[in-house]
Each structure stands twice: as C-alpha cells, then as structure tokens.
C-alpha cells in the first residue's frame, strides 16, 4: 500500500512540476501576435462586403459558426454573439465600417482565453478583389499562451475564415501570406 501512495505522490509532483514549467515558459512568450493572410476573389468589393457584413447569415457559409445572435449596441457599435462548433461563444463588436473597403471587429468578451480584433481590407483588383484579413490577438494567460504556441498555427482561424469566404463565392481558397 505504501508503494502505491509513493507512486501517486510522485505522479502528482511530476504533474504539478510540468504545469509550473509550462506556465513559467509561457510567461516568457509574447502575449500579443499579429498575422495577416490574403486571398483573391473574382467578386467585386461590393459583393464581398455584402457577405462579410451580413453577420446573421455567416452560419450558412462558414461551417465553424453554428449560430449568430444580434445583441444590444455598445458605445454606438453593433454587437453580435457567434456560437462556434463545440458551443464556444464569442461576443464581437463592430468598431469600424468603411464600405466596401474596411471592417474592424473586436472580441469584447472579458472572460475568454484570448482577446483581439480582426481587420478586413478589401481592395479592387484587375480580376475582382483582394481580401486581406489581419488578426491582432492577445493571450493573457501564460499557460494558454504556451499551449497555443505549441499546438496551434496562429493564422489558423484567419485561414479558415478566408477559405470559407472563397467557398461562398464558389472559388478555390488560395490563401497567401
């Protein structure tokens, strides 16, 4: 019986030590990150604008978004809650609207593991439009920061969004840095 307790204590110490080590390493990683990706679409800027600003219809073309709800405005800005696959909720406030060229939306949840904003820039191009999506993100918790850096591509959600947007226009998703 004593051997089992010794093994259990050792396992708890190793687990606690690992968690502490991950957190300490996370303290030395940068809180903030910035990633940008672009895609070219044949659609005109106005058509792309109508799609990306019709927040209520995002679940129809973005498989990762299950539901979108309009919430009361905050500081004169539109606020929406998106429910993602797995039930994760995110409150988004629209901070800047310059149709059909620029849209800025920020995460306004204070309890989530990360915060930040997405900046959409749409430019007319010879064959349609070029859409650039820039994410400015921050992960305050050092444990989550370490895990995100270890297991996640920082541009993953930006790339998924642009691929879904291209799919909405029945175009291949050629996402570039």
Residue frames as a rotation matrix with the C-alpha (Angstrom) as fourth column:
UNK 1
0.569 0.822 0.000 0.00
0.822 -0.569 0.000 0.00
0.000 0.000 -1.000 0.00
UNK 2
0.404 -0.504 -0.763 2.87
0.208 -0.762 0.613 2.34
-0.891 -0.406 -0.203 0.80
UNK 3
-0.636 -0.669 0.385 4.37
0.490 0.035 0.871 1.81
-0.597 0.742 0.305 -2.66
UNK 4
-0.065 0.711 0.700 1.12
0.970 -0.118 0.211 2.87
0.233 0.693 -0.682 -4.34
UNK 5
0.815 0.356 -0.456 0.96
0.500 -0.831 0.244 6.05
-0.292 -0.427 -0.856 -2.27
UNK 6
-0.047 -0.919 -0.392 4.60
0.200 -0.394 0.897 6.81
-0.979 -0.036 0.202 -3.09
UNK 7
-0.650 -0.138 0.747 3.88
0.738 0.120 0.664 6.38
-0.181 0.983 0.024 -6.82
UNK 8
0.378 0.878 0.294 0.77
0.899 -0.424 0.112 8.56
0.223 0.222 -0.949 -6.56
UNK 9
0.661 -0.195 -0.725 2.70
0.297 -0.819 0.491 11.30
-0.689 -0.540 -0.483 -4.74
UNK 10
-0.455 -0.889 0.048 5.47
0.319 -0.112 0.941 11.14
-0.831 0.443 0.335 -7.32
UNK 11
-0.375 0.405 0.834 2.94
0.922 0.063 0.383 11.36
0.102 0.912 -0.397 -10.16
UNK 12
0.725 0.663 -0.186 1.29
0.687 -0.717 0.120 14.40
-0.053 -0.214 -0.975 -8.55
UNK 13
0.290 -0.712 -0.639 4.70
0.161 -0.622 0.766 16.08
-0.943 -0.325 -0.066 -8.13
UNK 14
-0.671 -0.541 0.507 5.63
0.549 0.097 0.830 15.40
-0.499 0.835 0.232 -11.77
UNK 15
0.027 0.782 0.622 2.27
0.962 -0.189 0.196 16.73
0.271 0.593 -0.758 -12.97
UNK 16
0.811 0.251 -0.528 2.50
0.458 -0.834 0.307 19.83
-0.364 -0.491 -0.792 -10.77
UNK 17
-0.082 -0.940 -0.330 6.09
0.216 -0.340 0.915 20.42
-0.973 0.004 0.231 -11.87
UNK 18
-0.581 -0.062 0.812 5.10
0.802 0.127 0.584 20.11
-0.139 0.990 -0.024 -15.53
UNK 19
0.468 0.840 0.274 2.23
0.853 -0.511 0.109 22.58
0.231 0.183 -0.956 -15.12
UNK 20
0.661 -0.310 -0.683 4.51
0.234 -0.780 0.580 25.04
-0.713 -0.543 -0.443 -13.33
UNK 21
-0.435 -0.886 0.159 7.19
0.395 -0.029 0.918 24.66
-0.809 0.463 0.362 -16.02
UNK 22
-0.249 0.443 0.861 4.65
0.954 -0.038 0.296 25.25
0.164 0.896 -0.413 -18.82
UNK 23
0.783 0.605 -0.145 3.36
0.622 -0.759 0.193 28.36
0.007 -0.242 -0.970 -17.05
UNK 24
0.323 -0.750 -0.578 6.87
0.180 -0.550 0.815 29.74
-0.929 -0.367 -0.043 -16.45
UNK 25
-0.637 -0.526 0.563 7.82
0.627 0.071 0.776 29.20
-0.448 0.848 0.285 -20.09
UNK 26
0.120 0.808 0.577 4.53
0.959 -0.244 0.141 30.86
0.255 0.537 -0.804 -21.10
UNK 27
0.665 0.083 -0.742 5.50
0.461 -0.827 0.321 33.93
-0.587 -0.556 -0.589 -19.08
UNK 28
-0.265 -0.888 -0.376 8.43
0.068 -0.407 0.911 34.46
-0.962 0.216 0.168 -21.44
UNK 29
-0.510 0.178 0.842 6.39
0.855 0.216 0.472 34.12
-0.098 0.960 -0.262 -24.63
UNK 30
-0.986 0.155 0.062 4.89
-0.142 -0.974 0.175 37.29
0.087 0.164 0.983 -26.14
UNK 31
-0.460 0.887 0.033 1.27
0.159 0.119 -0.980 37.93
-0.873 -0.446 -0.196 -25.17
UNK 32
0.385 0.651 -0.654 0.41
-0.429 -0.501 -0.751 39.56
-0.817 0.570 0.087 -28.48
UNK 33
-0.513 -0.504 0.695 0.59
0.484 0.499 0.719 38.32
-0.709 0.705 -0.013 -32.02
UNK 34
0.164 0.518 -0.840 -0.27
-0.602 -0.622 -0.501 39.67
-0.782 0.587 0.210 -35.44
UNK 35
-0.609 -0.288 0.739 -0.97
0.387 0.706 0.594 37.57
-0.693 0.647 -0.318 -38.53
UNK 36
0.028 0.604 -0.796 -2.28
-0.676 -0.575 -0.461 38.56
-0.736 0.552 0.392 -41.94
UNK 37
-0.590 -0.111 0.800 -3.49
0.451 0.776 0.441 36.45
-0.670 0.620 -0.408 -44.83
UNK 38
-0.318 0.452 -0.833 -4.96
-0.710 -0.696 -0.106 37.41
-0.628 0.558 0.543 -48.20
UNK 39
-0.369 0.228 0.901 -6.99
0.590 0.807 0.038 35.81
-0.718 0.545 -0.433 -50.92
UNK 40
-0.844 0.130 -0.521 -8.02
-0.461 -0.672 0.579 36.97
-0.275 0.729 0.627 -54.38
UNK 41
-0.293 0.838 0.460 -11.63
0.477 0.545 -0.689 36.55
-0.829 0.018 -0.559 -55.44
UNK 42
-0.735 0.073 0.674 -13.37
0.655 -0.179 0.734 37.22
0.175 0.981 0.084 -58.76
UNK 43
0.305 0.938 -0.166 -16.21
0.944 -0.274 0.186 39.03
0.129 -0.213 -0.969 -56.97
UNK 44
0.028 -0.187 0.982 -16.38
0.193 -0.963 -0.189 42.82
0.981 0.195 0.009 -56.80
UNK 45
-0.907 -0.421 0.017 -15.58
0.087 -0.225 -0.971 44.52
0.412 -0.879 0.240 -53.46
UNK 46
-0.436 0.815 0.381 -19.28
-0.875 -0.483 0.031 45.39
0.209 -0.320 0.924 -53.01
UNK 47
0.416 0.588 -0.694 -20.33
-0.432 0.799 0.419 41.74
0.800 0.125 0.586 -53.30
UNK 48
-0.297 -0.610 -0.735 -17.70
0.476 0.572 -0.668 40.64
0.827 -0.548 0.120 -50.79
UNK 49
-0.895 -0.019 0.446 -18.71
-0.301 -0.712 -0.635 43.48
0.330 -0.702 0.631 -48.49
UNK 50
0.038 0.995 0.093 -22.36
-0.864 -0.014 0.502 42.36
0.501 -0.100 0.860 -48.52
UNK 51
0.414 0.086 -0.906 -21.32
0.091 0.987 0.136 38.84
0.906 -0.139 0.401 -47.50
UNK 52
-0.460 -0.718 -0.523 -18.87
0.567 0.216 -0.795 39.70
0.683 -0.662 0.308 -44.72
UNK 53
-0.926 0.134 0.353 -21.16
-0.325 -0.759 -0.564 42.32
0.192 -0.637 0.746 -43.15
UNK 54
0.162 0.976 -0.144 -24.30
-0.707 0.217 0.674 40.17
0.689 -0.008 0.725 -43.21
UNK 55
-0.658 -0.599 0.456 -23.34
-0.727 0.348 -0.592 38.66
0.196 -0.721 -0.665 -39.87
UNK 56
0.051 0.779 0.625 -26.65
-0.796 0.409 -0.446 36.85
-0.603 -0.474 0.641 -39.37
UNK 57
0.871 0.355 -0.339 -26.00
-0.491 0.606 -0.626 34.71
-0.017 0.712 0.702 -42.46
UNK 58
-0.083 -0.995 -0.048 -22.43
-0.991 0.088 -0.105 33.64
0.109 0.039 -0.993 -41.61
UNK 59
-0.231 -0.042 0.972 -23.54
-0.477 0.876 -0.076 30.14
-0.848 -0.481 -0.222 -40.44
UNK 60
0.797 0.600 0.070 -24.86
-0.211 0.385 -0.899 29.46
-0.566 0.701 0.433 -43.96
UNK 61
0.838 -0.500 -0.219 -21.36
-0.200 0.092 -0.975 29.61
0.508 0.861 -0.023 -45.46
UNK 62
-0.221 -0.920 0.324 -18.91
-0.761 -0.045 -0.647 29.18
0.610 -0.389 -0.690 -42.56
UNK 63
0.231 0.361 -0.904 -19.05
0.046 0.924 0.380 25.62
0.972 -0.129 0.196 -41.19
UNK 64
-0.608 -0.577 -0.546 -17.33
0.555 0.184 -0.812 26.59
0.569 -0.796 0.208 -37.93
UNK 65
-0.908 0.365 0.205 -20.06
-0.418 -0.758 -0.501 29.06
-0.027 -0.540 0.841 -36.95
UNK 66
-0.774 0.630 -0.067 -23.25
0.631 0.776 0.002 27.42
0.053 -0.041 -0.998 -35.72
UNK 67
0.367 0.928 -0.068 -25.34
0.920 -0.351 0.173 30.44
0.137 -0.126 -0.982 -34.71
UNK 68
-0.802 -0.523 0.289 -25.21
0.478 -0.852 -0.213 34.24
0.357 -0.032 0.933 -34.71
UNK 69
0.242 0.885 -0.398 -27.31
0.968 -0.190 0.166 36.50
0.071 -0.425 -0.902 -32.49
UNK 70
-0.143 -0.187 0.972 -27.70
0.228 -0.962 -0.152 40.28
0.963 0.200 0.180 -32.52
UNK 71
-0.132 0.030 -0.991 -27.10
0.991 0.002 -0.132 41.86
-0.002 -1.000 -0.030 -29.11
UNK 72
0.869 0.428 -0.249 -27.77
0.443 -0.897 0.003 45.43
-0.222 -0.113 -0.968 -27.94
UNK 73
0.522 -0.675 0.522 -25.34
0.233 -0.476 -0.848 48.04
0.820 0.565 -0.091 -29.26
UNK 74
0.514 -0.477 -0.713 -22.36
0.790 -0.061 0.610 49.06
-0.334 -0.877 0.346 -27.15
UNK 75
-0.204 -0.591 -0.781 -21.00
0.253 -0.802 0.541 52.60
-0.946 -0.087 0.313 -27.38
UNK 76
0.314 0.445 -0.839 -22.95
-0.647 -0.547 -0.532 53.07
-0.695 0.709 0.116 -30.62
UNK 77
-0.582 -0.580 -0.569 -21.41
-0.813 0.432 0.390 49.94
0.020 0.690 -0.723 -32.20
UNK 78
0.498 0.703 -0.508 -23.18
-0.700 0.672 0.243 46.81
0.512 0.235 0.826 -33.41
UNK 79
-0.493 -0.584 0.645 -22.58
-0.833 0.532 -0.155 43.77
-0.252 -0.613 -0.748 -31.21
UNK 80
0.439 0.550 -0.710 -23.10
-0.711 0.696 0.100 40.15
0.550 0.461 0.697 -32.23
UNK 81
0.002 -0.410 0.912 -22.59
-0.754 0.599 0.271 36.83
-0.657 -0.688 -0.308 -30.45
UNK 82
0.131 -0.047 -0.990 -21.29
-0.814 0.564 -0.134 33.96
0.565 0.824 0.036 -32.52
UNK 83
0.493 0.021 0.870 -21.60
-0.586 0.747 0.314 30.36
-0.643 -0.665 0.380 -31.37
UNK 84
-0.154 -0.677 -0.720 -18.85
-0.967 0.252 -0.029 28.18
0.201 0.692 -0.694 -32.76
UNK 85
0.354 0.186 -0.917 -18.69
-0.216 0.970 0.114 24.42
0.910 0.158 0.383 -33.15
UNK 86
-0.422 -0.470 -0.775 -18.44
0.589 0.508 -0.628 22.87
0.690 -0.722 0.062 -29.71
UNK 87
0.512 0.790 -0.337 -20.61
0.789 -0.276 0.549 25.61
0.341 -0.547 -0.765 -28.17
UNK 88
-0.435 -0.724 -0.535 -17.86
0.849 -0.528 0.025 28.22
-0.301 -0.443 0.844 -27.74
UNK 89
0.679 0.729 0.092 -19.41
0.731 -0.659 -0.174 31.71
-0.066 0.185 -0.980 -27.55
UNK 90
-0.550 -0.831 -0.086 -17.70
0.812 -0.556 0.179 34.88
-0.197 0.029 0.980 -28.74
UNK 91
0.584 0.688 -0.432 -19.05
0.597 -0.724 -0.345 38.43
-0.550 -0.056 -0.833 -28.41
UNK 92
-0.424 -0.727 0.540 -17.93
0.897 -0.257 0.359 40.67
-0.122 0.637 0.761 -31.31
UNK 93
0.397 0.466 -0.791 -18.24
0.363 -0.871 -0.331 44.44
-0.843 -0.155 -0.515 -31.53
UNK 94
0.330 -0.222 0.918 -18.01
0.922 -0.132 -0.363 46.20
0.202 0.966 0.161 -34.89
UNK 95
0.091 -0.427 -0.900 -15.58
0.652 -0.657 0.378 49.08
-0.752 -0.621 0.219 -34.35
UNK 96
-0.428 -0.322 -0.845 -15.02
-0.381 -0.783 0.491 50.47
-0.820 0.532 0.212 -37.84
UNK 97
0.165 0.536 0.828 -17.04
0.706 0.522 -0.479 50.34
-0.688 0.664 -0.292 -41.06
UNK 98
-0.227 -0.217 -0.949 -15.84
-0.541 -0.782 0.308 51.94
-0.810 0.584 0.061 -44.30
UNK 99
0.374 0.493 0.786 -17.96
0.330 0.721 -0.609 50.31
-0.867 0.487 0.107 -47.00
UNK 100
0.956 0.275 -0.106 -16.92
-0.270 0.961 0.056 48.49
0.118 -0.025 0.993 -49.14
UNK 101
0.351 -0.929 -0.119 -13.26
-0.356 -0.015 -0.934 48.65
0.866 0.370 -0.336 -48.12
UNK 102
-0.681 -0.732 -0.002 -12.66
-0.183 0.172 -0.968 48.17
0.709 -0.659 -0.251 -44.41
UNK 103
0.601 0.799 0.007 -14.28
-0.280 0.202 0.939 46.40
0.749 -0.566 0.345 -41.46
UNK 104
-0.639 -0.765 0.083 -12.88
-0.329 0.173 -0.928 46.08
0.696 -0.620 -0.362 -37.94
UNK 105
0.596 0.798 -0.091 -14.42
-0.309 0.332 0.891 43.75
0.742 -0.503 0.444 -35.36
UNK 106
-0.497 -0.777 0.388 -13.14
-0.637 0.023 -0.771 43.14
0.590 -0.630 -0.506 -31.83
UNK 107
-0.119 0.359 -0.926 -13.70
0.551 0.799 0.239 40.38
0.826 -0.482 -0.293 -29.30
UNK 108
-0.232 0.090 0.969 -15.33
-0.561 -0.826 -0.057 42.04
0.795 -0.557 0.242 -26.31
UNK 109
0.781 0.377 -0.498 -15.60
0.139 0.672 0.727 39.01
0.609 -0.637 0.473 -24.03
UNK 110
0.257 -0.703 0.664 -13.58
-0.854 -0.486 -0.184 39.60
0.452 -0.519 -0.725 -20.90
UNK 111
0.441 -0.002 0.898 -13.71
-0.695 0.632 0.343 36.00
-0.568 -0.775 0.277 -19.69
UNK 112
0.991 -0.024 -0.131 -12.32
-0.076 0.704 -0.706 34.19
0.109 0.710 0.696 -22.74
UNK 113
0.547 -0.837 0.028 -8.78
0.611 0.422 0.670 32.81
-0.572 -0.349 0.742 -23.01
UNK 114
-0.561 -0.741 0.370 -7.85
0.800 -0.370 0.473 35.36
-0.214 0.561 0.800 -25.68
UNK 115
0.426 0.640 -0.639 -8.76
0.317 -0.768 -0.557 38.81
-0.847 0.035 -0.530 -26.95
UNK 116
-0.681 -0.729 0.070 -8.13
0.361 -0.250 0.898 40.80
-0.638 0.637 0.433 -30.08
UNK 117
0.276 0.746 -0.606 -9.59
-0.344 -0.512 -0.787 42.11
-0.898 0.426 0.115 -33.29
UNK 118
-0.152 -0.224 0.963 -9.88
0.825 0.508 0.249 41.29
-0.545 0.832 0.107 -36.97
UNK 119
-0.059 0.068 -0.996 -9.31
-0.362 -0.931 -0.042 43.92
-0.930 0.358 0.079 -39.62
UNK 120
0.196 0.226 0.954 -10.74
0.774 0.562 -0.292 43.22
-0.602 0.796 -0.064 -43.07
UNK 121
-0.189 -0.248 -0.950 -9.36
-0.403 -0.862 0.306 45.20
-0.895 0.441 0.063 -46.01
UNK 122
0.301 0.384 0.873 -10.92
0.670 0.566 -0.480 44.76
-0.678 0.730 -0.087 -49.44
UNK 123
-0.279 -0.461 -0.842 -9.19
-0.359 -0.764 0.537 46.21
-0.891 0.452 0.048 -52.49
UNK 124
0.844 0.506 -0.178 -10.36
-0.311 0.191 -0.931 46.17
-0.438 0.841 0.318 -56.09
UNK 125
-0.277 -0.908 0.314 -8.06
-0.118 0.357 0.927 44.11
-0.954 0.220 -0.206 -58.29
UNK 126
-0.701 -0.096 -0.706 -7.78
-0.687 -0.173 0.706 43.51
-0.190 0.980 0.055 -62.02
UNK 127
-0.718 0.388 -0.579 -9.73
-0.071 0.786 0.615 40.28
0.693 0.482 -0.536 -61.83
UNK 128
0.280 0.863 -0.421 -12.05
0.516 0.234 0.824 41.12
0.809 -0.448 -0.380 -58.90
UNK 129
0.718 0.007 0.696 -10.87
-0.517 -0.665 0.539 41.82
0.467 -0.747 -0.474 -55.37
UNK 130
-0.312 -0.777 -0.546 -8.12
0.196 0.510 -0.838 41.11
0.930 -0.369 -0.007 -52.92
UNK 131
0.770 0.577 0.273 -9.27
-0.222 -0.159 0.962 40.47
0.598 -0.801 0.005 -49.35
UNK 132
-0.427 -0.887 -0.173 -6.72
0.023 0.181 -0.983 40.82
0.904 -0.424 -0.056 -46.56
UNK 133
0.778 0.628 -0.015 -7.64
-0.027 0.057 0.998 39.72
0.628 -0.776 0.062 -43.06
UNK 134
-0.377 -0.911 0.167 -5.32
-0.147 -0.119 -0.982 40.76
0.914 -0.395 -0.089 -40.23
UNK 135
0.680 0.520 -0.517 -5.66
0.395 0.334 0.856 39.36
0.618 -0.786 0.022 -36.73
UNK 136
-0.354 -0.672 0.650 -4.29
-0.464 -0.478 -0.746 41.24
0.812 -0.566 -0.142 -33.73
UNK 137
0.588 0.607 -0.536 -4.58
0.069 0.622 0.780 38.77
0.806 -0.496 0.323 -30.88
UNK 138
-0.328 -0.652 0.683 -3.52
-0.758 -0.251 -0.603 38.51
0.564 -0.715 -0.412 -27.27
UNK 139
0.423 0.349 -0.836 -3.39
0.242 0.846 0.475 35.54
0.873 -0.404 0.273 -24.91
UNK 140
0.335 -0.245 0.910 -3.04
-0.731 -0.677 0.087 36.86
0.594 -0.694 -0.406 -21.37
UNK 141
0.813 0.027 0.581 -2.85
-0.467 0.626 0.624 33.52
-0.347 -0.779 0.522 -19.53
UNK 142
-0.073 -0.960 -0.270 0.72
-0.978 0.016 0.210 32.15
-0.198 0.279 -0.940 -19.77
UNK 143
-0.412 -0.011 0.911 -0.42
-0.113 0.993 -0.039 28.51
-0.904 -0.119 -0.411 -19.63
UNK 144
0.599 0.718 0.354 -2.82
0.331 0.181 -0.926 29.00
-0.730 0.672 -0.129 -22.58
UNK 145
0.644 -0.442 -0.624 -0.17
-0.705 -0.660 -0.260 31.07
-0.297 0.607 -0.737 -24.37
UNK 146
-0.455 -0.848 0.273 2.31
-0.698 0.529 0.482 28.17
-0.553 0.029 -0.832 -24.18
UNK 147
-0.241 0.426 0.872 -0.28
0.283 0.890 -0.357 25.63
-0.928 0.161 -0.335 -25.31
UNK 148
0.804 0.558 -0.208 -1.41
0.011 -0.363 -0.932 27.81
-0.595 0.747 -0.298 -28.22
UNK 149
0.310 -0.773 -0.554 2.17
-0.919 -0.392 0.033 28.32
-0.242 0.499 -0.832 -29.41
UNK 150
-0.578 -0.586 0.567 2.90
-0.500 0.804 0.322 24.62
-0.645 -0.097 -0.758 -29.11
UNK 151
-0.535 0.445 0.718 -0.23
0.457 0.867 -0.197 23.18
-0.710 0.223 -0.667 -30.71
UNK 152
0.505 0.860 0.079 -1.77
0.596 -0.281 -0.752 25.88
-0.625 0.427 -0.654 -32.89
UNK 153
-0.456 -0.492 0.741 -0.95
0.867 -0.434 0.245 27.79
0.201 0.754 0.625 -36.04
UNK 154
-0.608 0.216 -0.764 -1.56
0.352 -0.789 -0.504 31.47
-0.711 -0.575 0.404 -35.08
UNK 155
-0.759 0.297 -0.579 -3.10
-0.615 -0.618 0.490 32.10
-0.212 0.728 0.652 -38.52
UNK 156
-0.923 0.326 0.203 -5.40
0.354 0.928 0.119 29.07
-0.149 0.181 -0.972 -38.40
UNK 157
-0.106 0.976 -0.188 -8.71
0.671 -0.069 -0.739 30.88
-0.734 -0.204 -0.647 -37.83
UNK 158
-0.046 0.003 -0.999 -7.88
-0.517 -0.856 0.021 33.63
-0.855 0.518 0.041 -40.33
UNK 159
-0.867 -0.352 -0.352 -7.11
-0.482 0.415 0.772 31.00
-0.126 0.839 -0.529 -42.95
UNK 160
-0.710 0.676 0.196 -10.28
0.631 0.735 -0.248 29.03
-0.312 -0.052 -0.949 -42.16
UNK 161
0.082 0.770 -0.633 -12.38
0.212 -0.634 -0.743 32.18
-0.974 -0.073 -0.215 -42.50
UNK 162
-0.220 -0.225 -0.949 -10.85
-0.764 -0.566 0.311 33.15
-0.607 0.793 -0.047 -45.86
UNK 163
-0.995 -0.102 0.000 -11.27
-0.084 0.821 0.565 29.60
-0.058 0.562 -0.825 -47.15
UNK 164
-0.375 0.927 0.023 -14.95
0.727 0.309 -0.613 29.65
-0.575 -0.213 -0.790 -46.14
UNK 165
0.111 0.377 -0.920 -15.38
-0.215 -0.894 -0.392 33.07
-0.970 0.241 -0.019 -47.77
UNK 166
-0.679 -0.404 -0.613 -13.86
-0.682 0.036 0.731 31.80
-0.273 0.914 -0.300 -51.03
UNK 167
-0.905 0.379 0.191 -16.20
0.398 0.915 0.072 28.80
-0.148 0.141 -0.979 -50.83
UNK 168
-0.094 0.902 -0.421 -19.18
0.332 -0.370 -0.868 31.15
-0.939 -0.221 -0.265 -50.50
UNK 169
0.231 0.096 -0.968 -18.21
-0.722 -0.650 -0.237 32.54
-0.652 0.754 -0.081 -53.92
UNK 170
0.892 0.136 0.430 -17.57
0.080 0.890 -0.448 29.01
-0.444 0.435 0.783 -55.29
UNK 171
0.624 -0.769 -0.139 -13.89
-0.548 -0.304 -0.779 29.77
0.557 0.563 -0.611 -55.73
UNK 172
0.401 -0.587 -0.703 -10.82
0.622 0.738 -0.261 27.83
0.672 -0.333 0.661 -54.67
UNK 173
0.997 -0.049 -0.068 -9.30
0.027 -0.583 0.812 29.07
-0.079 -0.811 -0.580 -51.43
UNK 174
0.253 -0.956 0.151 -5.85
0.714 0.079 -0.696 30.31
0.653 0.284 0.702 -52.35
UNK 175
0.993 0.089 -0.083 -4.75
0.120 -0.638 0.760 31.92
0.015 -0.765 -0.644 -49.08
UNK 176
0.250 -0.950 0.186 -1.37
0.593 -0.001 -0.805 33.69
0.765 0.311 0.563 -49.07
UNK 177
0.091 -0.345 -0.934 0.80
0.932 -0.302 0.202 35.43
-0.352 -0.888 0.294 -46.52
